[in-house]
Amino acid sequence: MLASLLGTRLVLLVGDTVPLPAGPDVVDALETAEVTQDADGRDGFQLTFRVAKGPTLDYPLLQRGTLAPMKRVVVAVALGVVPEVLIDGVITHHQLAPSNEPGGTLLTVTGRDLGTVLDLEEKNAKYPNQPDFLIFSRIIAGYAQYGLVPVPTPTADLPIELERVPRQQETDFTFIQRLAARNGYVFYIEPVTLGVNTAYFGPENRLSLPQRALTMGMGAATNVEQLGFQHDALAPVGTTGTFVEPFLKLALPIPPLPSLKVPPLAAFPSPARRTRLTRETANQTPLKAATTALAAASNTPDAVTGSGTLDGTRYGGVLRARRLVGVRGAGLSYDGFYYVRRVTHRLERGRYTQSFTISREGTGATLPVVVP
């Protein structure tokens, strides 16, 4: 109701460590804003401005340094009273396209999420007697000036200094990604509100409240402009391996372990047709080998993916990646809940669209209804 009364509004903040509302000259020059949230990659944004030269024969937006590289940028959208932050990041790239036509010059500013500031400097460090989730929290605490709040999930493996010492020889961002991958976890930074972000370290979050359903073929309730599905039977990968029992030195097989992707979203999951041999477990302790096998089972891709586009105003909200969403009106095989893997928000004057990609383990819904 409020969305239809107030319309869709873009909120743009720019600054150094603490971003402030952008000035009228920046807002007036903005043509389009595009924000991508990607569960399998990095979040990013792209802002396109229409610019003109000033009395000094240069472009004022560039000359004043308002949009200089490494400036912090917050992009939010308001469909009601409270704005919802799409991304909190930094500018990393400029592209200027001068034109012979008056008013035809475009400046495109590209940036990435705050993970960029963790990915600037390689470091050498060691963390004796510390589990991975504690190492993660220590690293994130060093970036408190960006409003990062660590949200770690405990890890099972506790390395003992006499056996193994976790060592870092890369940037903080790459090191945390390596810690997440070997535990079957994901790592991402997500804005909560203006200036505050959570740094998540844990399994795919499928326990949050589902978002408003993607609806098609249901008359006035339809909010999806386009939606299609693919079922790739070769996408799932099973794992097998052995570990050496420490006392009798016997090679024992690792039993099949369940994925950390809970709850399952498909009534008929697609079986794994391919198998990967986890050779690294042969030299690991039983607990470490189990963690490696569990991580391999959790990192396997989903068999069913869907992609489409919706009108943001008609949907009446912001579809976010890394959360659950329901689908209805697509048939019994493809209705039900999905994990949102990627969303691209595109805002221009008079139009707000969201392109999305969703996935799950197979066909058939596990529940008969979704959140409308």
N, C-alpha and C positions, 0 to 999 in steps of 0.2 A: 504494500500500500504506500509506504513512505517512498519506496523506490520510484513508483510512478509519479508521485507528487513532486519529489525533489530532483528527479533525474539522476543521471550518472555524472559524477564529478571526479576529476583527476586531482590528486594532491601531490605536489612535487617539492621536495626539500633538498637543498644543496649546501655543502659547507666542507669544513675540514674535519676535525674529529667529531664535532657536534653539528649536524646539518640544520639549517634554518629554512623557513619557507622561501621559495624562489621569488625573485623580484618580478614586477609586472613585465619588464622587457623580455625576460626569459620565458614567462608563461605565454605572452602574446606571440612569440616567435615559434613556439612548439607546434609542430604539425601532427606528428604521431608519436605514440609511446608503445613499445612492445616489450613485454616481460615474459621470460620463459622460466618455468619451474620444472626441473628435471630430476626424477628420483634416481636415474642411472648416470647422471653427469653433473654438470655445474649449472647453477642458476645464473641468469644473465639478463641484461636489459639493453635496449637500443632506443635512443631518443633522436628524432629528426627535427631540425629547426630550419626555418626559412630565414636567411640572413641577408643583410645588405651592408655595403661599405659605409663607414662614417666619414667625417671631415678629414680624418688622418689617413684616409685611403686604406684602412684596415677594417676588419669586422669587429664591432664593439664586443660581441660575446666572447671572441677569442682574445681581444686585447686586454680586457679587464681580468681575465683569468677565472671568471666565474665557473667555467666548465673545464678547467685545466685537468690534465691527467692526475689520477689519485685523489681527486676531490670525492668526498662521500656523497652519495645520492640515495634518497629514499623515494620510492614511487608507491603511492597508495591510491585506492579507488574508493569512493563513497557512493553507495547505492541507497543509503538512508541517512541517518544522522552521524553515525560513527564510521570514520574511514578505516578500511582494512588494508594493511600494508602488504604489497605484493613482493617487494624486494628491498633490501638494505645492502647497498654495495658500493663499489668505487669505480670511477671512470678509468678505463685502460686504453682506449683507442679513439682517435678522431679521424673522420673522413670528410674532406671538403670537396664539393662538386660545384665549381664556379659555372655561371651560365651567362651567355650573351644577352639573354632576355631579362628585362628589369624584374626583380623579385623572384628570379628563378634559381638563385644560388641556395644550395642545401648543405647544412652541416649535420653530419650523423655522428652521434656520440654513443660509444659502446662501452659496456662495463660488465663486471661480474660481481657475485655476492661477496660477503665479507671474508669468505675463505681465501680470497686473494691476498689479504694481509698476512695470512698464515703461510703463504706460499712464496715469500719473497727472498728468504735467506736460508741457505743450507746450514745445518748445525751438526756437531759431533757431541753426543751425550750418551750416558749410560744410566740405567734405572735398576739397580740391584734390589732384589727381594720385593718388587712391586708388581702387582697384577696390572693387566692392560688398562682396566677402567680407571685405576688410580693414576696411571701415567697420563691418560687422556685428561683427567680433571686438572692435573698440575699444569699441563701445557695450556689449556684454555684459560686458566686463571691469569696467565700472563697477558691476556688481551681484554682485561676488564674495561679498559677505556672505550671499547667499542660496544659495550653493553652486552657482552656474551655471557650467557648463563649456562654452565655445563649440565647436561642431563644424561648421565651415564647409566648403563645397565651393567650390573656386576658380571665379571667374567670368571670362569671356573678354574682356569689354570693359574697357579701361584708359583712363579719360577723361584727356585732356591739358588742363591749365589754360587754355591759349589758346583751346580749343574749347568746353569745357564744364566746369562745376564742380558736382558733386552738392551739393545744398542740402537741409537739413532744416527744415521749418516746422511739424512736428507732434510728437506724442509719440514716444518711442523705439519703442514697439510698432508704431504705425501706420507709421512710417518704415521699419522693418525689413520689415514686410509689403509695402510698396511696392517695396522693393529685391528681395524674393523674387519678387513677381509679374512684374516686368519681365525676370527671368532664367529664368522657367519653373520656379522653385523653390518650396518650401514652407518655412515657419518654424513651429516649435513647441518647447515646453519639455516635457521628459519626465523623470520621476523615474527614477533608476538604483537608488538605495538610500536609506536614511533620511538626509535632509539633503543629498543630492547629486543634481543635475539636469543633464541635457544640454540645451543650446540648439542645436537642429539647424537648419541653413540649407543647403538643397540640393534635388536632385530627390527625388520620392517614393522612399522606400527600399524597393526590391523585391529587394534582394540579401541580406537577412538570412535566417537559417534559418527555414523554414516552421514554423508552430505546429501543435500536435496537430490532426488532421483533425476536421472537423464531419461526423458520421456519422449517417445515418438509414436505417431499414429493414434493419438488419443484426443483428437479434437482440440478444444481450447487449452487442455493441459500440456499439449506438445510444446517442448522447449528446445528440441534438438533440430538443427537445420539439416544435418547430414550425419550418418552413423553407419559404419561397416565393421565386419569382424573377420578375423583370420584364425584358422586352427592349424598349427604347425606340429605334426606328430613327432618330428625329429628334434624339437626344441628341448624337451626335458632330458637330462643326463643323469644316470645313476652312477654310484661310486662303489668301488670295492677295494680292499687293501688288507694288509696284515700288520701286526706289531709283534715285537719280541718280548715274551714274558721274562721279566728281569731275573728271576731266581733259577728257573730250569732252562732258560735260553731257548724256549720253543717259539716258533713262529705261529701265532694264532690269528685266525681271520677276524676282521672287525665286523660285528653284526650290522645289518641295515639299521640306520638311525633316522628318526623323523626329522623333517625340516623345521626350522625355527619360524616358518611362516604360519603362524596360528592366529585366528582359526582358519581352517581351509575354507575356500570360497566356492568350490565346485562340487556338485554331487557325484560327478563322474570324472575324476581326474585322469588325464592322459598318462598312460604308463611310460616309463623311460625306455626308449628303444636303443639308446646308446649307453655305454658304460665307460667311465674313466677310472683308471687305476691310480690310487693315491700312493705313489711310490715313496713319498717323503715320510709316511708313517712308520716305515720299517725301522727307522733309527730313533723313534720318539718313545717317550714314556707312555704307558697305557692311557693316562688322562689326557696327555697332549695329543696322542693319536686319535682319541675319541673326539676331541675338540676340532681337529683337522677334518675328520670325516663328517662331523656335524656341519662345519662351515661349508664343505663341498656340497652337501645335500641342500643347504639353505640358499646357496648362490646359483643354483640351476635356474635357467629362465623358464617362464611360464609358457604353456602351450597355446593358450587362447589370448589374442590381443584384439582390441577394438579401437577405432579412431573415428573422430568426427569433429563437428563444429556446432556451437550453440550461440544464441544471441544472449549477451550478458544481461540486458535489461529484462528480457522475457523470462530468463532463468531466475532473476531476482536475487542473485547472490554471486559470490566468488567461488568458483570451483578450484580447489587447491590440490596440488600433487601431494603424494605420500600419505593419502587418506583413503578411506573407503567411500564408494558411491554406488548407489543402486541404479539398475537399468530396468525399464519396463516398456512393454510394447514391441520388443524385438523377437518374440517367440520364446517358447519354453526352453529351448536349448541355450539361448544366450541371455535371457532375463536373469536377474539376480544381482548379487554384489560383486564388485571388482575393486582392485587396487589401482588408484590413479597414478600412472607412471610419469606423465608429462602434461603440462598445460602451458599454452602460449596465450597470453592476454594481449590483445591489440586494441588500443584506444585511439580514436580520432574524433574530430568534432562531429557529434550526432550519432556515433556508432561505437559499440563495445562488443567485440566478439572474443570467444574463448575456443581455441582448438585444443583437443585433448587426446591422450592415448591411455587406455586402461588395459588391465590384464588379470588373468587368474589361471588356475592349474588345469582346467578342463571345462566341460559343458555341464549344463543343468544347475539350477539354483538350489542352494542348501536350505533356504527359507522360502515360504510361499509368498511373502510380501516384502516390499522395500519401503524405505521412508519416502513419502510422496514429495 
